[in-house]
Amino acid sequence: MQMRDIDSTVQSPCVRNCCLDDDLICLGCFRSIEEIKEWGLVDSHRRRTILLNAQRRREADQMRREALKR
């Protein structure tokens, strides 16, 4: 892949609240450390996949937190 193939229209989910958990998942954006490192190098299809993974992690975290409140 060349730099011209990278589509920057898919914006980073970074919220500048970086803190990694024990599984090396950012508690701010819910991307893995590997996904964070590859973000600037991958195309829009891969970025969308990363965003979907992060969304799933965020939802699972919210469900876990809600269960702990009970």
Buried (B, 14 or more C-beta within 10 A) or exposed (E): EEEEEBEEEBEBBEEEEEEEEEEEBBBBBBBBEEBBEBBEEBEEEBBEEBBEBBEEBBEEBEEEEEEEEE
